[in-house]
């Protein structure tokens, strides 16, 4: 009987841990996606301020060409080189 109770407690604990890990992964993915969108918008605004009429797809392609580590981000020096 005690073994069954311990087994149930362990199983519940494992389920809770798995759910928490999944929630953490989802939160991290959402935060990264939002940050990448903000970076694209910042580059778009900067290029438009410099007089370039660019579309989001064009900015994403430019950023991909400067993102050598394939992180979705560019460095400050890359940003300065683009603008």
VOPAGU-2260 file (C-alpha; in pm, 1 decimal, decimal comma):
REM VOPAGU-2260
SITE   aa  ch    i         X         Y         Z
SITE  UNK   A    0       0,0       0,0       0,0
SITE  UNK   A    1     276,3     242,9      93,3
SITE  UNK   A    2     457,6     154,0    -227,2
SITE  UNK   A    3     152,2     254,0    -432,6
SITE  UNK   A    4     125,2     589,7    -256,2
SITE  UNK   A    5     494,2     660,9    -312,9
SITE  UNK   A    6     461,8     559,0    -676,5
SITE  UNK   A    7     165,1     792,5    -728,3
SITE  UNK   A    8     347,4    1080,9    -558,1
SITE  UNK   A    9     654,7    1026,2    -775,4
SITE  UNK   A   10     443,3    1010,3   -1090,8
SITE  UNK   A   11     260,9    1331,4    -999,7
SITE  UNK   A   12     594,1    1499,7    -930,9
SITE  UNK   A   13     729,6    1390,0   -1269,6
SITE  UNK   A   14     419,5    1518,2   -1447,9
SITE  UNK   A   15     444,3    1854,2   -1269,4
SITE  UNK   A   16     812,5    1888,0   -1360,1
SITE  UNK   A   17     746,3    1801,2   -1724,8
SITE  UNK   A   18     462,7    2054,2   -1744,5
SITE  UNK   A   19     678,3    2324,9   -1585,5
SITE  UNK   A   20     961,6    2255,2   -1829,9
SITE  UNK   A   21     720,0    2273,8   -2123,1
SITE  UNK   A   22     578,7    2604,5   -1998,3
SITE  UNK   A   23     931,5    2740,5   -1956,3
SITE  UNK   A   24    1022,7    2639,3   -2312,4
SITE  UNK   A   25     710,1    2805,2   -2452,2
SITE  UNK   A   26     781,8    3125,8   -2259,6
SITE  UNK   A   27    1141,9    3134,5   -2383,3
SITE  UNK   A   28    1034,4    3079,5   -2744,5
SITE  UNK   A   29     772,4    3355,5   -2722,2
SITE  UNK   A   30    1018,8    3600,6   -2566,4
SITE  UNK   A   31    1279,6    3526,9   -2833,0
SITE  UNK   A   32    1022,2    3567,4   -3111,8
SITE  UNK   A   33     905,4    3901,5   -2972,4
SITE  UNK   A   34    1264,1    4024,0   -2937,3
SITE  UNK   A   35    1348,7    3925,2   -3295,4
SITE  UNK   A   36    1040,6    4111,4   -3424,0
SITE  UNK   A   37    1146,5    4420,4   -3228,5
SITE  UNK   A   38    1493,7    4403,9   -3380,8
SITE  UNK   A   39    1347,1    4381,6   -3732,4
SITE  UNK   A   40    1120,6    4678,6   -3659,4
SITE  UNK   A   41    1414,0    4881,4   -3524,4
SITE  UNK   A   42    1616,2    4814,3   -3840,2
SITE  UNK   A   43    1313,3    4901,9   -4057,0
SITE  UNK   A   44    1262,1    5232,2   -3874,9
SITE  UNK   A   45    1631,6    5318,4   -3899,5
SITE  UNK   A   46    1646,1    5243,5   -4271,6
SITE  UNK   A   47    1328,7    5440,3   -4340,0
SITE  UNK   A   48    1469,9    5731,6   -4140,5
SITE  UNK   A   49    1770,2    5720,6   -4372,4
SITE  UNK   A   50    1537,0    5746,0   -4671,4
SITE  UNK   A   51    1519,0    5381,7   -4776,7
SITE  UNK   A   52    1175,4    5237,1   -4851,8
SITE  UNK   A   53    1210,4    4879,2   -4733,4
SITE  UNK   A   54     969,8    4596,4   -4667,6
SITE  UNK   A   55     984,1    4358,6   -4372,5
SITE  UNK   A   56    1099,3    4069,3   -4592,8
SITE  UNK   A   57    1386,3    4281,1   -4726,7
SITE  UNK   A   58    1497,8    4373,8   -4374,9
SITE  UNK   A   59    1480,6    4010,3   -4265,3
SITE  UNK   A   60    1698,8    3910,8   -4561,8
SITE  UNK   A   61    1950,4    4186,3   -4481,5
SITE  UNK   A   62    1961,5    4075,5   -4118,6
SITE  UNK   A   63    2010,7    3711,3   -4220,1
SITE  UNK   A   64    2309,8    3811,2   -4432,3
SITE  UNK   A   65    2474,1    3984,2   -4131,2
SITE  UNK   A   66    2374,0    3721,7   -3872,5
SITE  UNK   A   67    2677,0    3495,9   -3906,0
SITE  UNK   A   68    2595,5    3282,6   -3599,9
SITE  UNK   A   69    2232,9    3235,7   -3713,6
SITE  UNK   A   70    2096,1    3365,1   -3381,7
SITE  UNK   A   71    1825,1    3593,1   -3517,2
SITE  UNK   A   72    2010,7    3894,8   -3383,3
SITE  UNK   A   73    2274,3    4127,7   -3520,3
SITE  UNK   A   74    2553,9    4306,4   -3338,6
SITE  UNK   A   75    2577,4    4680,5   -3285,5
SITE  UNK   A   76    2862,5    4703,4   -3537,4
SITE  UNK   A   77    2654,7    4512,2   -3794,8
SITE  UNK   A   78    2363,4    4749,1   -3733,1
SITE  UNK   A   79    2592,6    5049,4   -3785,4
SITE  UNK   A   80    2731,8    4893,8   -4104,0
SITE  UNK   A   81    2380,9    4835,8   -4240,7
SITE  UNK   A   82    2273,2    5190,9   -4171,4
